[in-house]
Amino acid sequence: MTAGTPQGLKFARAQLPPEIPVFPFPLDFSRCISRAINTVQPDLFINFETEFWPNFFRELNRRNIPALLLNGRISRSSERFYRLSSPLFRPVFERFTYMAMHSREDTERAVRLGVMPRKVLTLGSSKYEGLTRKARPERTDYWKKLLSTGNGPVLIGGSLRGSESIELLRVFQRLRHFSTDLLAILAPRHMENIPKMSEWLEKENIAYDLLTQIESGARARIAPVVLVDRIGALFEIYSVGDLIFCGGTFEPVGGHNILEPAAWSKAVFYGPHLKKVLHEHRILRDFGGSFLVLDPGDLFSQWKKWLGDIDGLKKNGEAANKALNSFKGVIGRQVELILESLPKEN
């Protein structure tokens, strides 16, 4: 397995057993690519989601190594870019044995870019199918005990980007007037936002704890705010939440994994910027498992209402879990494509 970022590399190595090698994806230069392919000697290259590197695919073609795309995504803006850069990217798309796309819109964009329709399938995303299996009930008890959540409501802001880190703190500050035992657990997408959030809390004279300090035993959770200052914990922390917001949706990022809370039967709130998760949003919406909010003020208004009916919100969480279950079966279909795409032995 390869990863394209230092954070992704670290996470993959922590998640996979030691017998599976994980290393950085080679830079798209001929010398780097040749060394990587000579080392791995792959029978099949599987590309996930996006990241199409022209030189890499040219070398695959030269060596007659088949390629397969899984969880494929092509956004509206990417389609325009690939169309303008057709001499570079059309050979990349033509190289795929199959392109298994995330949604109907992604499939249509691939066909418009010149891929033969018989090569393009709408299968969905395999990363959602494993979420239900990852949601182990005993982990909920672990986090409740570690974070001393008690019986009060818990607010969670996950994968917060840019201004969302402070806006969610402001929403929490306003909600405390209506629920004095409210606990906020906030996880920025990038750890460099932790100092900015800490500074804001200190200025507002609001006590906070860092997750790593709680986990190390340096201190027990006593403050009304916990800042998640490491990666890899957010998915399980969603299990103790009542009011959950998924970030990258107030900022024009396009959204992060809005289905993770659904694995714990939790309803999810998010903003209007959803271009990366539009398919997931539609399914959650149709099942009644999510709430679209326009801005932080709208989020405050909706959460203020739900603070008086946390039990009622649990019904929407159950609906979110049903939405997630509608993604089942993707992994099996993808395995079939992998087996079909592997070179046949003579």
Residue frames as qw, qx, qy, qz and C-alpha x, y, z in Angstrom:
[[0.000, 0.889, 0.458, 0.000, 0.00, 0.00, 0.00],
 [0.400, 0.183, -0.019, 0.898, 1.11, 3.55, -0.70],
 [0.123, -0.830, -0.458, 0.293, 0.01, 6.86, 0.77],
 [0.423, 0.664, 0.192, 0.585, 0.25, 10.34, -0.70],
 [0.164, -0.836, 0.142, -0.503, 0.68, 12.39, 2.50],
 [0.214, 0.345, -0.762, 0.504, 2.81, 12.04, 5.67],
 [0.518, -0.147, 0.459, -0.707, -0.35, 11.91, 7.79],
 [0.887, 0.166, -0.137, -0.408, -1.86, 9.19, 5.60],
 [0.606, 0.388, -0.674, 0.168, 1.40, 7.21, 5.71],
 [0.065, -0.297, 0.724, -0.620, 1.52, 7.33, 9.50],
 [0.693, -0.022, 0.290, -0.660, -2.13, 6.34, 9.82],
 [0.857, 0.261, -0.354, -0.269, -1.88, 3.43, 7.34],
 [0.447, 0.361, -0.757, 0.311, 1.18, 2.01, 9.10],
 [0.269, -0.211, 0.649, -0.680, -0.63, 2.18, 12.43],
 [0.762, 0.095, 0.162, -0.619, -3.75, 0.43, 11.08],
 [0.846, 0.334, -0.365, -0.199, -2.22, -2.37, 8.98],
 [0.907, -0.363, 0.168, 0.130, -0.37, -5.46, 10.20],
 [0.274, -0.744, 0.463, 0.397, 3.45, -5.36, 9.89],
 [0.593, 0.020, 0.716, 0.367, 3.54, -7.91, 7.05],
 [0.425, 0.776, 0.422, 0.198, 1.85, -5.38, 4.74],
 [0.472, -0.130, 0.049, 0.870, 4.46, -2.84, 3.57],
 [0.116, 0.923, 0.363, -0.045, 3.35, 0.79, 3.46],
 [0.503, -0.228, 0.159, 0.818, 5.46, 3.44, 1.74],
 [0.178, 0.635, 0.055, -0.750, 5.07, 6.87, 0.10],
 [0.700, 0.613, 0.363, 0.042, 3.60, 7.02, -3.36],
 [0.603, -0.075, 0.260, 0.750, 6.46, 7.91, -5.77],
 [0.116, 0.666, -0.039, -0.736, 6.76, 11.41, -7.14],
 [0.742, 0.568, 0.341, -0.098, 5.56, 11.58, -10.74],
 [0.151, 0.793, -0.524, -0.270, 9.06, 11.57, -12.22],
 [0.841, 0.315, -0.403, -0.175, 10.29, 8.75, -14.45],
 [0.360, 0.406, -0.762, 0.353, 13.24, 7.77, -12.27],
 [0.366, -0.201, 0.622, -0.663, 11.17, 7.61, -9.06],
 [0.831, 0.135, 0.053, -0.538, 8.41, 5.68, -10.78],
 [0.733, 0.372, -0.567, -0.052, 10.76, 3.13, -12.33],
 [0.132, 0.343, -0.801, 0.473, 12.45, 2.45, -9.00],
 [0.550, -0.081, 0.480, -0.678, 9.09, 2.00, -7.25],
 [0.874, 0.232, -0.095, -0.416, 7.69, -0.36, -9.88],
 [0.580, 0.421, -0.688, 0.115, 10.93, -2.34, -10.07],
 [0.097, -0.295, 0.763, -0.566, 10.80, -2.79, -6.28],
 [0.622, 0.058, 0.467, -0.625, 7.14, -3.81, -6.02],
 [0.082, 0.109, -0.885, -0.446, 6.76, -5.60, -9.38],
 [0.518, 0.196, 0.488, -0.675, 2.94, -5.35, -9.27],
 [0.233, 0.250, 0.890, 0.303, 0.56, -7.62, -11.15],
 [0.037, -0.745, -0.567, -0.349, -2.21, -5.02, -10.83],
 [0.156, 0.051, -0.272, 0.948, -2.34, -1.37, -9.74],
 [0.176, -0.704, -0.686, -0.055, -5.44, -0.29, -7.80],
 [0.113, 0.260, -0.068, 0.957, -6.12, 3.43, -7.64],
 [0.167, -0.587, -0.736, 0.294, -8.48, 4.75, -4.95],
 [0.021, 0.817, 0.371, -0.441, -10.78, 7.75, -5.40],
 [0.377, 0.924, -0.028, -0.053, -8.69, 10.33, -7.31],
 [0.356, -0.721, 0.518, 0.293, -5.02, 11.28, -7.84],
 [0.865, 0.423, 0.242, 0.122, -4.29, 10.40, -11.45],
 [0.305, -0.734, 0.398, 0.458, -0.57, 10.79, -12.25],
 [0.707, 0.641, -0.132, -0.266, 0.16, 10.87, -16.02],
 [0.265, 0.638, -0.723, 0.001, 3.79, 9.68, -15.93],
 [0.428, -0.217, 0.826, -0.297, 2.97, 6.86, -13.54],
 [0.768, 0.355, 0.425, -0.321, 0.18, 5.58, -15.80],
 [0.557, 0.710, -0.375, -0.210, 2.39, 5.95, -18.86],
 [0.016, 0.505, -0.857, 0.097, 4.90, 3.63, -17.22],
 [0.619, 0.057, 0.701, -0.348, 2.18, 1.15, -16.28],
 [0.749, 0.574, 0.072, -0.323, 1.11, 1.12, -19.91],
 [0.344, 0.699, -0.620, -0.097, 4.67, 0.63, -21.11],
 [0.092, -0.318, 0.923, -0.197, 5.03, -2.42, -18.85],
 [0.547, -0.159, -0.663, -0.486, 1.53, -3.71, -19.64],
 [0.125, -0.147, -0.807, 0.558, 0.44, -3.60, -15.99],
 [0.206, -0.611, -0.621, -0.446, -3.37, -3.33, -15.70],
 [0.015, 0.072, -0.404, 0.912, -5.00, -0.68, -13.51],
 [0.281, -0.577, -0.750, -0.157, -8.30, -0.58, -11.64],
 [0.084, -0.340, 0.198, -0.915, -10.07, 2.40, -10.07],
 [0.385, -0.482, -0.781, 0.098, -12.12, 1.85, -6.88],
 [0.207, -0.731, -0.430, 0.487, -14.25, 4.37, -4.96],
 [0.415, 0.225, 0.317, 0.823, -13.71, 6.62, -7.96],
 [0.003, -0.824, -0.376, 0.424, -14.57, 10.30, -7.72],
 [0.359, 0.238, 0.311, 0.847, -14.53, 13.05, -10.33],
 [0.004, 0.640, 0.430, -0.637, -15.84, 16.39, -9.13],
 [0.426, 0.845, 0.322, -0.009, -17.38, 19.02, -11.39],
 [0.014, -0.929, 0.310, 0.201, -14.26, 21.19, -11.18],
 [0.508, -0.368, 0.725, 0.283, -12.00, 18.18, -11.80],
 [0.643, 0.476, 0.586, 0.129, -14.00, 17.29, -14.89],
 [0.302, 0.951, 0.013, -0.070, -13.36, 20.76, -16.32],
 [0.255, -0.768, 0.551, 0.205, -9.64, 20.45, -15.52],
 [0.613, -0.080, 0.755, 0.219, -9.33, 16.98, -17.08],
 [0.587, 0.693, 0.417, 0.043, -11.20, 18.16, -20.16],
 [0.156, 0.962, -0.203, -0.098, -8.82, 21.11, -20.60],
 [0.197, -0.646, 0.731, 0.096, -5.86, 18.78, -20.03],
 [0.926, 0.193, 0.124, -0.299, -7.20, 15.98, -22.21],
 [0.664, 0.557, -0.495, 0.065, -3.86, 15.08, -23.92],
 [0.010, 0.480, -0.761, 0.436, -2.44, 14.33, -20.46],
 [0.454, -0.121, 0.682, -0.560, -5.35, 12.62, -18.76],
 [0.825, 0.234, -0.115, -0.500, -7.31, 10.83, -21.45],
 [0.612, 0.337, -0.715, 0.032, -4.58, 8.16, -21.77],
 [0.108, -0.235, 0.777, -0.574, -4.76, 7.73, -17.98],
 [0.663, 0.091, 0.360, -0.650, -8.50, 7.03, -18.04],
 [0.790, 0.355, -0.365, -0.341, -8.18, 4.75, -21.05],
 [0.276, 0.420, -0.841, 0.201, -5.63, 2.66, -19.15],
 [0.473, -0.162, 0.649, -0.574, -8.13, 1.47, -16.52],
 [0.095, -0.111, -0.966, -0.212, -9.58, -2.00, -16.99],
 [0.252, -0.701, -0.645, -0.173, -12.57, -0.80, -14.95],
 [0.019, 0.293, -0.271, 0.917, -13.50, 2.43, -13.22],
 [0.372, -0.534, -0.757, 0.060, -15.74, 1.62, -10.23],
 [0.035, 0.459, -0.032, 0.887, -17.23, 4.99, -9.36],
 [0.029, -0.106, -0.684, 0.721, -18.63, 6.32, -6.12],
 [0.360, 0.506, 0.488, -0.613, -21.89, 7.81, -7.45],
 [0.575, 0.608, 0.531, 0.133, -23.99, 8.15, -10.58],
 [0.155, 0.975, -0.057, -0.146, -22.66, 11.70, -11.11],
 [0.355, -0.633, 0.615, 0.308, -19.06, 10.43, -11.00],
 [0.619, 0.166, 0.731, 0.235, -19.92, 7.76, -13.56],
 [0.442, 0.828, 0.344, 0.017, -21.52, 10.28, -15.91],
 [0.033, -0.930, 0.288, 0.225, -18.48, 12.56, -15.70],
 [0.509, -0.360, 0.715, 0.318, -16.11, 9.70, -16.53],
 [0.586, 0.450, 0.642, 0.205, -18.13, 8.82, -19.62],
 [0.262, 0.954, 0.123, -0.077, -18.21, 12.48, -20.72],
 [0.227, -0.796, 0.487, 0.278, -14.41, 12.47, -20.46],
 [0.542, 0.535, -0.556, -0.331, -14.29, 9.74, -23.09],
 [0.249, -0.253, 0.921, -0.157, -14.14, 6.52, -21.06],
 [0.411, -0.083, -0.772, -0.478, -16.00, 3.67, -22.73],
 [0.632, -0.372, 0.090, -0.674, -19.30, 3.13, -20.85],
 [0.918, -0.087, -0.378, -0.084, -18.67, -0.63, -20.52],
 [0.578, 0.206, -0.530, 0.586, -15.61, 0.15, -18.38],
 [0.097, -0.305, 0.342, -0.884, -17.45, 2.42, -15.93],
 [0.482, -0.437, -0.756, -0.075, -19.61, 1.10, -13.08],
 [0.305, -0.597, 0.194, -0.716, -21.40, 2.79, -10.20],
 [0.669, -0.134, -0.715, 0.153, -20.56, 0.68, -7.14],
 [0.518, -0.832, -0.085, -0.179, -20.34, 3.17, -4.27],
 [0.132, 0.726, -0.566, 0.366, -17.54, 3.36, -1.71],
 [0.776, -0.099, -0.609, 0.131, -16.08, 0.42, 0.20],
 [0.233, 0.250, -0.540, 0.769, -14.84, 2.62, 3.04],
 [0.510, -0.302, 0.134, -0.794, -18.38, 2.94, 4.40],
 [0.844, -0.118, -0.456, -0.258, -19.10, -0.79, 4.52],
 [0.629, 0.050, -0.626, 0.457, -16.42, -1.38, 7.14],
 [0.131, -0.458, 0.279, -0.834, -17.70, 1.35, 9.46],
 [0.783, -0.381, -0.104, -0.481, -20.42, -0.80, 11.03],
 [0.902, -0.064, -0.370, 0.214, -17.92, -3.55, 11.88],
 [0.404, 0.336, -0.385, 0.759, -15.57, -0.96, 13.42],
 [0.377, -0.519, 0.107, -0.760, -18.28, 0.35, 15.74],
 [0.542, -0.110, -0.805, 0.214, -17.69, -1.94, 18.72],
 [0.468, -0.761, -0.302, -0.334, -20.03, -1.26, 21.68],
 [0.748, -0.466, -0.229, 0.412, -17.30, -1.76, 24.28],
 [0.449, 0.192, 0.025, 0.872, -15.45, 1.25, 22.87],
 [0.240, -0.710, -0.251, -0.613, -18.39, 3.48, 23.77],
 [0.725, -0.654, -0.208, 0.049, -18.03, 2.42, 27.40],
 [0.720, -0.082, -0.059, 0.686, -14.28, 3.05, 27.23],
 [0.222, 0.407, 0.112, 0.879, -14.67, 6.62, 25.99],
 [0.446, -0.736, -0.281, -0.424, -17.50, 7.43, 28.37],
 [0.778, -0.540, -0.169, 0.274, -15.35, 6.36, 31.29],
 [0.626, 0.045, 0.029, 0.778, -12.17, 8.05, 30.02],
 [0.090, 0.403, 0.169, 0.895, -13.91, 11.35, 29.27],
 [0.050, -0.326, -0.684, 0.651, -16.23, 11.22, 32.30],
 [0.106, -0.294, -0.493, -0.812, -19.18, 12.15, 30.11],
 [0.198, 0.160, 0.625, -0.738, -21.75, 11.58, 32.88],
 [0.294, 0.539, 0.786, -0.072, -25.42, 12.05, 32.07],
 [0.150, 0.734, 0.054, -0.661, -25.22, 15.47, 30.41],
 [0.733, 0.660, 0.160, -0.039, -25.39, 16.14, 26.67],
 [0.586, -0.374, 0.426, 0.579, -22.20, 15.85, 24.60],
 [0.475, 0.844, -0.022, -0.248, -21.42, 18.11, 21.63],
 [0.705, -0.197, 0.481, 0.481, -18.88, 16.89, 19.08],
 [0.421, 0.837, -0.152, -0.314, -17.29, 18.84, 16.25],
 [0.820, -0.127, 0.477, 0.291, -15.35, 16.52, 13.94],
 [0.607, 0.240, 0.419, 0.631, -12.79, 17.26, 11.21],
 [0.031, 0.928, 0.238, -0.285, -13.13, 21.01, 11.73],
 [0.618, 0.293, 0.239, 0.690, -11.49, 23.18, 9.08],
 [0.195, 0.451, 0.095, 0.866, -10.40, 26.81, 9.14],
 [0.252, -0.353, 0.185, -0.882, -12.88, 29.11, 10.89],
 [0.748, -0.321, -0.475, -0.335, -15.02, 26.13, 11.95],
 [0.591, -0.048, -0.629, 0.503, -12.65, 25.48, 14.86],
 [0.042, -0.019, -0.371, 0.927, -13.56, 28.78, 16.49],
 [0.486, -0.183, -0.280, -0.807, -17.17, 28.93, 15.26],
 [0.701, -0.271, -0.651, -0.106, -17.99, 25.63, 16.98],
 [0.389, -0.139, -0.569, 0.711, -16.46, 26.98, 20.19],
 [0.189, -0.068, 0.067, -0.977, -18.71, 30.03, 19.91],
 [0.637, -0.242, -0.503, -0.532, -21.76, 27.82, 19.37],
 [0.627, -0.229, -0.685, 0.290, -20.81, 25.81, 22.46],
 [0.180, -0.017, -0.390, 0.903, -20.32, 28.99, 24.49],
 [0.415, -0.149, -0.125, -0.889, -23.86, 30.17, 23.63],
 [0.708, -0.212, -0.602, -0.302, -25.42, 26.75, 24.28],
 [0.413, -0.030, -0.719, 0.559, -23.92, 26.60, 27.79],
 [0.252, -0.122, 0.236, -0.930, -26.47, 29.23, 28.86],
 [0.758, -0.070, -0.182, -0.623, -29.19, 26.62, 28.21],
 [0.966, -0.126, -0.225, 0.005, -27.34, 23.50, 29.40],
 [0.220, -0.865, 0.430, -0.136, -24.70, 24.10, 32.05],
 [0.720, -0.341, 0.602, 0.061, -23.53, 20.46, 32.01],
 [0.782, 0.619, -0.012, -0.069, -22.87, 20.44, 28.24],
 [0.616, -0.455, 0.486, 0.421, -19.53, 18.86, 27.28],
 [0.580, 0.768, -0.152, -0.225, -17.82, 19.82, 24.01],
 [0.719, -0.253, 0.525, 0.378, -15.33, 17.54, 22.28],
 [0.460, 0.845, -0.060, -0.267, -13.73, 19.25, 19.30],
 [0.756, -0.140, 0.490, 0.412, -11.41, 17.63, 16.76],
 [0.284, 0.784, -0.246, -0.494, -9.76, 19.87, 14.15],
 [0.911, 0.413, -0.007, 0.010, -8.79, 18.21, 10.88],
 [0.626, 0.497, -0.321, 0.507, -5.25, 19.58, 11.21],
 [0.665, -0.482, -0.401, 0.405, -3.40, 19.68, 14.52],
 [0.356, 0.139, -0.061, 0.922, -1.96, 23.14, 13.85],
 [0.294, -0.598, -0.292, -0.687, -5.39, 24.53, 14.78],
 [0.651, -0.479, -0.544, 0.225, -5.06, 23.33, 18.39],
 [0.386, -0.174, -0.255, 0.869, -3.00, 26.35, 19.56],
 [0.141, -0.262, -0.245, -0.923, -5.50, 28.74, 18.00],
 [0.593, -0.499, -0.529, -0.345, -8.39, 27.02, 19.75],
 [0.628, -0.356, -0.480, 0.500, -6.49, 26.93, 23.05],
 [0.217, 0.031, -0.085, 0.972, -5.76, 30.65, 22.79],
 [0.349, -0.401, -0.355, -0.769, -9.44, 31.46, 22.16],
 [0.676, -0.486, -0.552, -0.043, -10.56, 29.38, 25.14],
 [0.535, -0.248, -0.367, 0.719, -8.03, 31.02, 27.44],
 [0.023, 0.183, 0.088, 0.979, -9.12, 34.46, 26.28],
 [0.534, -0.409, -0.370, -0.641, -12.76, 33.56, 27.00],
 [0.272, -0.392, 0.677, -0.560, -11.77, 32.07, 30.38],
 [0.921, -0.003, -0.056, -0.385, -13.14, 28.62, 29.46],
 [0.472, -0.496, 0.729, 0.015, -11.24, 25.67, 30.88],
 [0.831, 0.391, -0.280, -0.279, -10.20, 22.87, 28.53],
 [0.700, -0.386, 0.590, 0.108, -8.36, 19.55, 28.55],
 [0.382, 0.545, -0.637, -0.390, -6.23, 17.96, 25.85],
 [0.955, 0.006, -0.125, -0.270, -7.12, 14.41, 24.89],
 [0.701, 0.362, -0.540, 0.292, -3.49, 13.23, 24.96],
 [0.059, -0.437, 0.596, -0.670, -3.12, 14.43, 28.55],
 [0.773, -0.181, 0.227, -0.564, -6.27, 12.56, 29.57],
 [0.935, 0.202, -0.273, -0.098, -5.15, 9.39, 27.80],
 [0.498, 0.447, -0.600, 0.438, -1.70, 9.50, 29.38],
 [0.636, -0.521, -0.535, 0.192, -3.21, 9.73, 32.84],
 [0.333, 0.193, -0.220, 0.897, -1.65, 13.14, 33.46],
 [0.257, 0.050, 0.339, -0.904, -5.07, 14.45, 34.40],
 [0.232, 0.446, 0.861, -0.076, -8.71, 13.45, 34.57],
 [0.032, 0.448, 0.461, 0.766, -11.27, 15.19, 32.42],
 [0.146, -0.552, -0.588, 0.573, -12.78, 18.00, 34.47],
 [0.041, 0.323, -0.144, -0.934, -13.04, 20.87, 31.97],
 [0.598, 0.505, 0.429, -0.451, -16.17, 21.48, 29.83],
 [0.621, 0.709, -0.238, -0.236, -14.10, 21.34, 26.62],
 [0.756, -0.265, 0.521, 0.294, -11.84, 18.57, 25.32],
 [0.408, 0.752, -0.364, -0.368, -9.57, 19.29, 22.36],
 [0.956, 0.072, 0.265, 0.100, -8.69, 16.19, 20.36],
 [0.031, 0.878, -0.421, -0.227, -4.99, 16.79, 19.74],
 [0.289, -0.309, 0.860, 0.285, -4.15, 13.56, 17.90],
 [0.580, 0.214, -0.462, -0.635, -5.44, 11.76, 14.82],
 [0.392, 0.072, -0.913, -0.082, -7.20, 8.41, 14.81],
 [0.011, 0.175, 0.808, -0.563, -9.57, 8.88, 17.77],
 [0.352, 0.094, -0.016, -0.931, -12.48, 10.76, 16.22],
 [0.539, -0.085, -0.692, -0.473, -14.42, 7.80, 14.82],
 [0.466, -0.287, -0.801, 0.242, -14.77, 6.14, 18.23],
 [0.058, -0.180, -0.398, 0.898, -15.38, 9.44, 20.03],
 [0.389, -0.134, -0.384, -0.827, -18.48, 9.95, 17.87],
 [0.476, -0.275, -0.833, -0.064, -19.99, 7.09, 19.88],
 [0.279, -0.424, -0.616, 0.602, -20.48, 9.29, 22.97],
 [0.000, 0.023, -0.114, -0.993, -21.95, 12.28, 21.12],
 [0.258, 0.599, 0.685, -0.326, -25.47, 13.67, 21.09],
 [0.346, 0.900, 0.076, -0.255, -25.06, 16.82, 18.97],
 [0.687, -0.179, 0.475, 0.520, -22.59, 16.05, 16.17],
 [0.390, 0.866, -0.064, -0.306, -21.26, 18.37, 13.47],
 [0.818, 0.058, 0.353, 0.450, -19.03, 17.20, 10.62],
 [0.128, -0.766, 0.139, 0.614, -16.59, 19.81, 9.36],
 [0.259, -0.126, 0.646, 0.707, -15.37, 20.95, 5.99],
 [0.112, 0.574, 0.768, 0.261, -18.98, 21.95, 5.31],
 [0.048, -0.923, -0.217, 0.314, -19.11, 25.57, 6.54],
 [0.171, -0.633, 0.499, 0.566, -15.73, 26.15, 4.94],
 [0.735, 0.529, -0.129, -0.404, -15.82, 25.55, 1.15],
 [0.233, -0.456, 0.852, 0.106, -13.89, 22.29, 1.44],
 [0.591, 0.124, -0.605, -0.519, -16.68, 19.98, 0.31],
 [0.841, -0.343, 0.084, -0.410, -17.15, 17.87, 3.43],
 [0.018, 0.430, -0.895, 0.118, -15.45, 14.97, 5.16],
 [0.290, -0.105, -0.944, -0.119, -16.82, 11.58, 6.23],
 [0.451, -0.227, 0.142, -0.851, -20.38, 12.46, 7.23],
 [0.823, -0.128, -0.442, -0.332, -21.32, 8.76, 7.53],
 [0.389, 0.223, -0.768, 0.458, -18.97, 7.93, 10.42],
 [0.328, -0.151, 0.515, -0.777, -21.44, 9.03, 13.14],
 [0.782, 0.031, -0.210, -0.586, -24.09, 6.84, 11.50],
 [0.594, 0.174, -0.779, 0.101, -22.05, 3.75, 12.40],
 [0.136, -0.045, -0.742, 0.655, -22.88, 4.56, 16.04],
 [0.099, -0.662, -0.725, -0.160, -26.53, 5.35, 15.23],
 [0.199, -0.568, -0.218, 0.768, -25.94, 9.08, 15.59],
 [0.383, 0.855, 0.337, 0.088, -27.64, 11.81, 13.57],
 [0.559, -0.144, 0.136, 0.805, -25.24, 14.27, 11.96],
 [0.159, 0.932, 0.201, -0.257, -25.40, 18.01, 11.27],
 [0.578, -0.086, 0.343, 0.736, -23.37, 19.70, 8.55],
 [0.096, 0.630, -0.013, -0.771, -23.14, 22.88, 6.50],
 [0.674, 0.627, 0.165, -0.355, -23.96, 23.59, 2.84],
 [0.286, 0.700, -0.606, -0.246, -20.56, 22.83, 1.23],
 [0.793, -0.113, 0.565, -0.197, -21.06, 19.17, 0.33],
 [0.620, 0.598, -0.366, -0.352, -19.57, 18.64, -3.13],
 [0.198, 0.427, -0.881, 0.044, -17.32, 15.78, -1.91],
 [0.103, 0.087, 0.935, -0.329, -20.08, 14.01, 0.01],
 [0.472, 0.087, -0.125, -0.868, -23.17, 14.90, -2.00],
 [0.607, -0.037, -0.735, -0.300, -24.09, 11.25, -2.58],
 [0.350, -0.160, -0.801, 0.459, -23.83, 10.45, 1.14],
 [0.168, 0.114, 0.289, -0.935, -25.82, 13.58, 2.02],
 [0.557, -0.001, -0.386, -0.735, -28.67, 12.56, -0.26],
 [0.600, -0.137, -0.787, -0.047, -28.90, 9.09, 1.24],
 [0.216, -0.173, -0.658, 0.700, -28.75, 10.37, 4.84],
 [0.290, 0.081, 0.051, -0.952, -31.36, 13.01, 3.99],
 [0.589, -0.061, -0.567, -0.573, -33.69, 10.49, 2.37],
 [0.567, -0.219, -0.775, 0.170, -33.54, 8.24, 5.44],
 [0.399, -0.833, -0.148, -0.353, -33.95, 11.21, 7.83],
 [0.838, -0.328, -0.194, 0.390, -30.54, 10.73, 9.46],
 [0.495, -0.022, -0.009, 0.869, -29.02, 14.18, 8.96],
 [0.008, 0.904, 0.352, -0.245, -29.65, 17.91, 9.22],
 [0.510, 0.401, 0.167, 0.742, -28.37, 20.51, 6.78],
 [0.246, -0.823, -0.272, 0.433, -27.63, 23.85, 8.47],
 [0.451, 0.850, 0.120, 0.247, -26.89, 27.09, 6.64],
 [0.267, 0.669, -0.374, 0.584, -24.33, 28.67, 8.98],
 [0.320, 0.031, -0.753, 0.574, -23.15, 28.60, 12.63],
 [0.340, -0.062, 0.279, -0.896, -26.17, 30.67, 13.69],
 [0.772, -0.006, -0.340, -0.537, -28.52, 28.12, 12.18],
 [0.617, 0.074, -0.755, 0.209, -26.57, 25.32, 13.87],
 [0.014, 0.086, -0.608, 0.789, -26.96, 27.05, 17.24],
 [0.573, -0.039, 0.039, -0.818, -30.72, 27.43, 16.72],
 [0.806, 0.024, -0.507, -0.305, -31.20, 23.78, 15.79],
 [0.515, 0.081, -0.748, 0.411, -29.00, 22.47, 18.60],
 [0.204, -0.146, 0.438, -0.863, -30.76, 24.72, 21.12],
 [0.748, -0.052, -0.142, -0.646, -34.03, 23.06, 20.10],
 [0.815, 0.078, -0.572, -0.051, -32.62, 19.54, 20.24],
 [0.142, 0.313, -0.706, 0.620, -31.09, 20.08, 23.68],
 [0.534, -0.102, 0.399, -0.739, -34.64, 19.74, 24.97],
 [0.910, 0.173, 0.119, -0.358, -35.26, 16.49, 23.06],
 [0.032, -0.573, 0.805, 0.151, -32.06, 14.41, 22.98],
 [0.527, 0.067, 0.838, -0.125, -34.14, 11.22, 23.12],
 [0.632, 0.663, 0.266, -0.302, -36.07, 12.35, 20.06],
 [0.261, 0.783, -0.498, -0.267, -32.81, 12.93, 18.18],
 [0.406, -0.303, 0.861, 0.042, -31.88, 9.30, 18.79],
 [0.712, 0.446, 0.515, -0.168, -34.63, 8.27, 16.35],
 [0.484, 0.838, -0.194, -0.157, -32.84, 10.23, 13.64],
 [0.165, -0.631, 0.755, 0.059, -29.64, 8.45, 14.66],
 [0.647, 0.067, 0.757, -0.066, -31.29, 5.09, 14.09],
 [0.652, 0.715, 0.203, -0.152, -32.36, 6.33, 10.65],
 [0.155, 0.839, -0.500, -0.148, -28.75, 7.34, 9.93],
 [0.425, -0.343, 0.837, 0.031, -27.61, 3.80, 10.72],
 [0.709, 0.417, 0.560, -0.096, -30.18, 2.40, 8.29],
 [0.450, 0.865, -0.140, -0.174, -28.79, 4.76, 5.63],
 [0.118, -0.676, 0.720, 0.105, -25.28, 3.45, 6.27],
 [0.615, -0.035, 0.786, -0.046, -26.47, -0.15, 5.91],
 [0.693, 0.653, 0.201, -0.229, -27.69, 0.66, 2.41],
 [0.246, 0.796, -0.529, -0.161, -24.01, 0.76, 1.35],
 [0.651, -0.313, 0.692, -0.016, -23.46, -2.93, 2.14],
 [0.850, 0.351, 0.389, 0.053, -22.22, -5.25, -0.58],
 [0.336, 0.904, -0.246, -0.099, -19.70, -2.86, -2.16],
 [0.299, -0.636, 0.705, 0.091, -16.61, -4.73, -0.95],
 [0.715, 0.087, 0.693, 0.029, -17.77, -8.04, -2.43],
 [0.634, 0.740, 0.224, -0.003, -18.40, -6.46, -5.82],
 [0.104, 0.905, -0.407, -0.068, -15.02, -4.74, -5.73],
 [0.531, -0.398, 0.743, 0.091, -13.24, -8.01, -4.92],
 [0.754, 0.404, 0.517, 0.038, -14.90, -9.56, -7.96],
 [0.433, 0.899, -0.067, -0.011, -13.53, -6.73, -10.12],
 [0.227, -0.761, 0.603, 0.077, -10.04, -7.19, -8.68],
 [0.672, -0.099, 0.729, 0.086, -10.07, -10.92, -9.46],
 [0.677, 0.636, 0.369, 0.031, -11.36, -10.24, -12.96],
 [0.252, 0.950, -0.184, -0.016, -8.71, -7.58, -13.59],
 [0.533, -0.584, 0.583, 0.189, -5.71, -9.63, -12.46],
 [0.403, 0.522, -0.646, -0.385, -3.62, -10.98, -15.36],
 [0.964, -0.022, 0.087, -0.249, -4.51, -14.56, -16.16],
 [0.447, -0.519, 0.699, 0.206, -1.74, -17.13, -15.77],
 [0.555, 0.448, -0.555, -0.429, -0.67, -18.86, -18.96]]
